[in-house]
Amino acid sequence: MANRFVLNDISYHGSGAIKEIPGEILRRGYKKAFVCSDPDLVKFGVTAKVTDLLDGAGIPWELYSQIKPNPTIKNVQDGVAAFKESGADMIVAIGGGSSMDTAKAIGVIAENPEFADVVSLEGVADTKNHATFTIAVPTTAGTAAEVTINYVITDPERVRKFVCVDVNDIPMVAVVDPDMMASMPAGLTAATGMDALTHAIEGYTTRGAWELSDMFHYKAIQLISSNLRDAYAEAQSGTPGSGREGMALGQYVAGMGFSNVGLGIDHAMAHTLSAHYDTPHGVACAMLLPIAMEFNKPAVAARLAEVAVAMGVDTTGMSEDEAADAAIEAVRQLSADVNIPKACDGLVEGDLDQLATDALNDACYPGNPCEATHEQVVELFRKVMP
């Protein structure tokens, strides 16, 4: 069996990396950029950090900002129409997961119009052509959508999120500039950071994990667990620092791994909470992470013991079981230190049956190292009830 690994053609990292964007566009011969960015980033001048560079290089562009925090089918379809009308020949995605997921879907459909209904992209779609050339610029340190072959779209009519997995959707260029993340408030820093940690830990324990992905995930756990508290404090004080830089790299490294090996029950359940209650994705992942780790411990205790070491826990003299428990406790403590809530607002007993059904049908669930029954998933959701 061959293990496949898909990464960006080129990625740029570090303060000021966005200055490389005009050169990437011009040297490839593209004429006009279609900029996908969410309304708040436009309002607060974050998007302008990139569009000013385009202006300076004489590159025309058109903005599409009708993007919701959990992008919908209509967001994508409207974006496809706007892209075609704009006359642009490439995409620049600026934002968190919502902007980049929307841009991915737009780019895929623009080159594969037979998937214009959007829902047919769910799962592993048989697209023939690579998405429109895209440069992805993250403004949060968490989703790693700039380096993954996954994106998530919300179907409001059916009250669910669906995951699309497609090697043709990965942005050809990623620009990971911590300066673009400077406007993240503390709460978003915490939520996206814990999302990144969830990617790293689930990727390290998923069924598909192997040596190459392990290398990325282990390092990502180290980077995130040693930088998230500092990044959170920097966001609270409004001062720059090494924490944000460490998180920018850590979340990208996690994305390099999990995109290629999958995730597990935590993300399956988190997608469900976001679809039903509009719970921020990173918050949902963080609340569920220690719960999912406990559930999976019988199958991956040795791996969780290694997670403890990566998180800086001194496991000297501990048994494997004790070290695994220490990893779970370290995750709980990190969540508490960055003020992640422990319960999901709006979650009620009467919803648990449907939530469990949806989670077990989510594209992330098959990667989980332990099989779960419907009733077991109900019990897991019950643990985050208010």
N, C-alpha and C positions, 0 to 999 in steps of 0.2 A: 504494500500500500504506500502510495506517495503522499507526503505531507506538503500541501501548497502554502506558500507565503506570498502575500500581496502587500506592497508598500507604495508610497508616492514615488514618482520619478525623481523628484527633487524636493528637499525641504530645507528651509532656512530657519535658524534659531538664534535668539538673543536680542538684546535691546537694539532697536533701529532696523530690525530685519525687514520691516515693511518697505524700506527704501529700495529693495530688490524687485518689487512688483512691476514698476514700469518697464524695467529692462527685460523681464521675463515675457511681458506682453509684446514689446516691440521686436525683440530678436526672433520671435516666432511668427511675426507678420500679422498679428491680429489687429483689427481696425477699430472696434468699438466694444466697450465692456458693458455687460448687464450686471449691475451691482445689486445683490440680494442682502438686505440688512433689516433688522427689526426697527420699529418706530422709535423706541427709547434710545437706541444707539444713534439714530439720526438726530433726535432731539437734543441729545447731550454732546454732540460734536465728535463722537467716537468714529463714526463712519467717515466723517470729513478728513480724518487723519490719512486715510487712504485715497479718497477722491481728490483731495488737494494735490497729492502726488501725481494722480492721473492728469489733472489739469496742468500741472507744471511740465508734464512730458508731452502735452498736446494730444492726449488720448481721450476721445469723446466717450461719454458714459451715460447710462440711463439707470435710474434707481427704481427698484421694486421693494417696497417695505410693508406690503400687506401681509405680514407674517405674524401669526399668533404664537404664544409660548409653546403650545402643543399644536404644531401646524396641521391643518386639515386638508382633506381631499380638495376642497374648493380653493384653498390657498395655493395649492400646487397647480390646479387647472387655470386659475387666474394668472399665475406666474408664467405658465407656458404661453398663454395668449399674449401677455405683455412682452415676453421675450421675442416672440415672432414679430410682433408689431414694432419692436424697437430697432430691428435691423442689426442688433449686436451679433458678434460672432464668437464671443467667449463670455465667461461668467466670473465675477469676483464675489465670493461669499464672505460676508463679514458678520461675525456674531457668535452666538453659542450654538448649541445643537439645533435649535429651531431654524435659524437662518441657513445653516449648512445642510440640514436634512431637506429643507424646501428646495435649496439650490440643486442638491443631488437629484431629486425627483424631476425637477424642471429639465436639467441637463440630460437625464436618461430619456425622458419622453420626447424631447426635442429631436433626438437622434433615433428614437424607436417609437414613432407615433402610434403604432398598434397598441401601445399600453396607455393611451390617453385617458382611460377610465380610472387610472391610478391604482385601483384595488387589485388589478391583475398583476401588479408588481409584488404583491405579498409573497413572502417566502423567498424561494430562489427562482426568480423569473428568467426565462430563456431569452434575454435580450441579445441582439446580434452585434450592436454597435456600441462603442464606448461613449459615455456621456460627453456633451459639449465640453471643450477644454475649460477647466475650472481651476482657479487659484483660491484656496480656502485660508481665511485669516481668523483664527479663534479669538474671541474676546473673553472667554471664560476658561478656567483651568479645570476641566472635568470631562466633557463628553468625548473628546478626541475624535470628533466627527471628521476632522480634517485628514485623518489617516486611516479611517475605517472603510470597510466595504458594506456597511450597514446604514440604514436610516429608518426612522420611525414616523409614521403618519397616523393621524387620528381620524377615525370614522365616526362623526358625531351621531349619525342616524342609528348606528348599531352600538353606540357607547363603548367603543373599544379602540385600542391602538393596534396597529399591525406593523410587523417588522419586515423590512425588505433587505435581502442579502444579495449583492450583485457585484462581481469583480469589475463590472463596467462603470460603477458609480464613483469609484475612488477619485478624489481630486488629483490631478496630475502634479500640482505644486501645493505644498503647505508652507505657510509663513507663520511661525510661532514666535511672536514678539511679545514679551511680558509687558511692554509699555502699553499694548492694546488692552491689557487686562487691568490697568490701573484704576479704572472707574468702577470696578466691581464692588458693591457694598459687602459688608461683612457676612450677612446672611447668605448671599449668593456665593461668596468665596467658600463658606463652609459646605453648602449643599453640593456645589460642583466638585469640590475637593473630595468629599466623601463618595460621590459618584465615581470619581477616578480610582479611589481606593477599592471600591466594590469591583470595578473592572479588573483591577490587578489581582485581588484575592479570588474572585470567581474564575478568572482566567487561569490562575495557578492551580485551581482545584477542579476545573471542568474535565469532562471525559476526554476531550480532545487534546489536553495539554501534552506537550512533548518538549524535548530539550531546548529547541530554539525559542519557543514561546516562554518557557520557564525563565530563560535568561532575562527577557524583557520584564516579565511580571515580577520577578524577585527584586530587580533593581527599582522598578516602579514603586513597590511597597516600601522600600527603603526611602526613596525620595519623598514620597507623599507623607509617610508617617513622621519624617523628620522636618518637614517644611510647612505642613498645613497649619499648625498652631501659630507659627510666625506669620504666615500669609494672612491669617484671620486677624491677628493683632495689628498688622500693617494696614489692613482694610479698615479696622476700627479707628485707627489714628490718622489715616489718610497720608501715611508716609511710605515712600518706596523702601524696598529692602530685598534681601536675598530669599525670603520665604516665597514671594510671588514668582521669582525667577525659578526657584526649585520646583514649584508646583507646575509652572508652564512646561517644564521638561518632563516631570514625572507623569503628568496626565497623557502626554504624547507617547511616551515610552509604553505606558499601559495599553494605549490604543494600538500600537504596533503589534502587541501580543494578542489581545482578546479578539480583535477583528478577524484573526486567522484561525482561532480555535473555539470560539464561542463562549457562552456565559452559563447561566444556570437559573435556579428557581428564584433567587433574589430578584433578578431583572424581570423574570416572567411575572412575578407578583407586583413589582413596582410599576410596570407598564399598566397593569390592571387598576391599581390605585389611582394613577394619574388620569386614566380614561374616565373613571367613575366619579372622582372627587376633585379633579384638576390639581391633585397634589403635585408640587414640584418634584420632578423626577429624581433629583439628587437627594432630596429629603426622604422620599419613599425608599430609595436604595439604602440610605443610611439607617433608617429605622429598622429595616428588615435584615441588614447584614449580619449582626450577631445571632439573630434568630435562625437564619439560613445556615450559618456556620455550625451552630449547635445541631441542627437537623442532619447536616452532612458529615458530622464528625465521625460516625462509625466507619465511613468509607474512606475518609481522607485525614485521619488523625495525624499521620506522619507529615503530611503536607502542611497541616495547620501548625504543627510544632515548628516547622521551618518558617512559617509566616511570623510566629512569635519572635524568632531570632531576627528576621528582617525588620521587624518593628522596634527592635532595640531592647527586647526583653531578655534579661539574663536567665537562661533556662538551666544553668548549671545545677546538677543534682535532681532535676525534675524528670519524672517519667514522661514518655511520649504523650500519654493521656493528660498529664498535668500541664505540659507545655502547650498542648492544643487548647486547653481551657484558658491558659494565660493569653493566647492569641485572641480569643473571643473577648476576654476582659479588656485587653488593650484596645480593641476596636470600640468597645462600649465607652471606655474612658476618653478616647479621642473624640467620639461623638459628643460626649458630655462637655468636653473642654471647648468645643466650638458651637455649643448650644443648639444641637440638633434636637427637635422634639421627639418624644418617645411614642406618641400616639397619633393616629391619623384622624383629623377632624372630619366628622360626617359619617365615619364607618359605624354601621349598626349591624346587629345580629342578623336581621332579615336579609342583608345583602351578601352574607358570607358564602352561601351556596353558589350564587352566580359568579362571585369573585373567584372562587376556587376553580369553577369550570373554565373561566376565561384564562386563568393563569396556566392551567394544564394544557391549554390549546395554544399558548404563546410560543413563538418560534425559539425563544431562549431556553425553554424548559428541557428539551431533549439533551442538552449538554450537561444537565445536573448529574453529579456523581451518584446520587441515590434516587431510586424510584420513589414516588410519593403517591399515596392514595388520595382520593378526593377529600376524605375526612381529615387526613393529615394536613392538607393544605388549608382546610377550614380552620383547623386548630392554630396553624401558623399565623393566619390573618387575625385570629382572635387575640393574639398576643400584642397587636398594635391597636386594639380598640381603645377609645378614650375611657 
